Amino acid sequence: MADDWADLGIDLHLALDPRDKAASLADGIRDAVRAGRLSPGTRLPASRTLAADLGLARNTVADVYGLLVAEGWLTARTGAGTWVAARSAPSPARTVERRPSIARLDLRGGIPDATTFPRAEWAASVRRATQTASVDALGYPPPLGLPQLHEVLAEYLARARGVLVDPGRVVTGRGFADLLALIARTLVTQGARTVAVEQYGHETHRGILTAAGLRLVPIPVDDDGADVAALEETNADAVLLTPAHQFPTGVPLSPARRVAVTAWARRRGALVLEDDYDGEFRYDRRAIGALQALDPEHVVYLGTASKSLAPAVGLAWAVAPPRMLHALAETRRTFGAGADALSQLALADFIASHRYDRHLRRLRAGYRRRREALDAAVAAGAGGAAGAGGAGGVPASDAGARVSGLAAGLHCLLELPTGVAEDAVVAAAAARDVTVEGLGSYAADPEAACMTRRRAAVVVGYGAPPQRLADEAIRELLAAVASAARA
């Protein structure tokens, strides 16, 4: 029986001309090989299987196979099967998506070190979730996610981030972008037309809001975070903020502005979207609590496992006002399901077993050391000759570079010496096999941003490189700053 099943082979889609089925079958196989749809070494279905699939006589298929073997398109062994033959001429080049080139030393902001992923612990949670999942849990999940994960997240977010939450207000999704799109579409169905965004932030997030049909209004960011006074003038229906650790400038929203933005939301009946993307990572003192606690009826809290575990886990969560939940569920039904049930059950087990807390403590210790090493390197002038492997020139710190932003998260700003352009540093870093991005590349309105900025800066994602390359990446970046300063 096993041999019979093995002999069935692959499914093969071929369009036949009813006027000459044998010739069109031969042509179809030739075309599939030329186009690369059938690659060398692919085993074709047995003649009786393909004949049954296509409604042909078995002898017709056998004759076509014999012809193509004779022509060199196929190869066959009696009693073993038929395969696509190796060909000397290369198949036509396929069109593939070209991703931006990332250098060996990656210092892009907001990217975690994938080598820290707790493989064994996560695998244990996946195994337990798979073994213990009920039959109901293996069906289609509820539109806003599984109650089992919502209960665990409610407990965790209340104790770790100060969120005011009960399980019924938790929403889970495939990632932050998925939940942001869900909320944005829901806002549009409820009549929202304009959303304010911080002047500096993720271009991807702005694109999601625009794609949902919302008009964007950037508001300035200064040392106290987003300018709430400017928000008052926007007539926005919602605002997207990163209050605990502004991305990418690294400043927190000041206490006075935290109060002011929730007061604004209450007056207008508006919504604050709180992106707490790295709230667990604070190195200088206790973490800043969630803004949501000031007004749970007008703030949607959003968090993600992308920084704490890995982007590949693909899970995020939101805590929404009760008045939004029905509309969010309807939007989800319209646009498609959220995160898969088994991943949600695995995360619930991972958090409930306190593996998540232990993993976060290890991560905080490792990322804190990286941030301290960066601070020390800049202060000591590691961009000079001694620290840059003979690069020569003025040390970066002596030339006026400095680190700014909270000692938190996976990134900071490196403010550049006076007169040194961001593009020059980015180019000099690329020449040293370092990928880094200028602050200006994060601006929603680059022209307006240039008018309000005090000095140029690059966003240094010290969380991105694996530990074995982290120190080298920082040395090469500071050498690039020194090189750009001399030019």
Buried (B, 14 or more C-beta within 10 A) or exposed (E): EEEEEEEBBEEBEBEBEEEEBBEBBBBBBBEBBBEEEBEEEBEBBBBEBBBBBBEBEBEBBBBBBBBBBEEEBBBBEEEEBBBBBEEEEEBEEEEEEEEEEEBEBBBBBBBBBEEBBBEEBBEBBBEBBEEEBEEEBEEEBBBBBBBBBBBBBBBBBBEBBBBBBEBEBBBBBBBBBBBBBBBBBBBBBEEBEBBBBBBBBBEEBBEBBBEBEBEBBBBBBBEBBBBBEBBBEBEBBBBBBBBBBBBBBBBBBBEEBBBBBBBBBEEBEBBBBBBBBBBBBBBEEEBBBBBBBBBBBBBBBBBBBBBBBBBEBBBBBBBBBEEBBEBBBBBBEEEEBBBBBBBBBBBBBBBBBEBBBEBBEEBBEBBBBBBEBBBEBBEBBBBBBEBBEEBEBBBBBBBBBBBBBBBBBBBBBBBBBEEBBBEBBBBBBBEBEBBBBBBBBBBBBEEEBEEEBEBBBBBBBBBBBEEEBBBBBBBBBBBBBBBBBEE
